[in-house]
Amino acid sequence: MVVYYQVAGKKVGSHVLSMAVLGTMFAGSYLALGGGSKPKTAAGPPINASSKEEGDFIQQFLKEVDGGDKKSEKH
């Protein structure tokens, strides 16, 4: 048994109204609880180098080590 309601000048069934309410509720809660993207943080602790050249050397070394590990994992 369906009850019809007059909404904006049109007859709408109670089952359609209930589906619309439930859909809106689930979609709203999904969007509200989904959260945003998390900001990216630094990969490691800060490098305390005594000179710019030392800092550049450490950065280059870390890039090479990270790249080497990824290549060896594929085998």
N, C-alpha and C positions, 0 to 999 in steps of 0.2 A: 504494500500500500504506500503510495507516494503522496505527499502533501506538496501542493504548489504554492509558492510565495510570489508576490508581485514585487519585483526588483527592477527599478529604473524603467518601469512601464512594460516589462516582459515577465511572462510566467517562467519561474525557475523551480525545478524540482528540489526537494530536500536532499536527495542523494548528491546532486550537483553542488549544492551549497556546502555539504559536509566534506566532499572531496576538495573543494576550493579552500576551506578553512584548514584542513589537515595539510594540504600541499604548501600553503602559505606558512603555516607554523613550522613545518620541517625545513623548508627552504630558509626561513628567517633564522632558525636556530643554527643551521649549518653555517650560514654566513657570519653570524655573531660569534660562534665558538671556533670558527676556523682559524682565526688569528692571522697576523700578517707575516711577511717574510722576516726572518731574523737577520740582523746585520752581521756581515762577515767580520770575523775577528782575525787578528794576526795569527800566522801559523805557529809561531813559537815565541820564546822570550826575546826581549830586545837584545841586540848585539852591542856590547860595550867595547868598542874598539878604540885603541889609543890614537889611531890616525885614519884618514879617509881610505888610504890604500889598503890598510888591514881590514877595514870594514868591507871594501869591495871584494877582497880576496875571500873573506868568509862567505859573503853572499854568493859568489861564483862557485865556491866549493859546495855549499849547500844545494845549489841548483844541480850540480853534476851528480851529487850523491842521490838526490831524489830521482833524477832521471835514470840513473843506473839501477836503482831498486825496482822501478817500474818495468824496465826491460827484462830484468831477470825473473820477475814474477810471471811473465807470459810463457816462459818455457815450461 
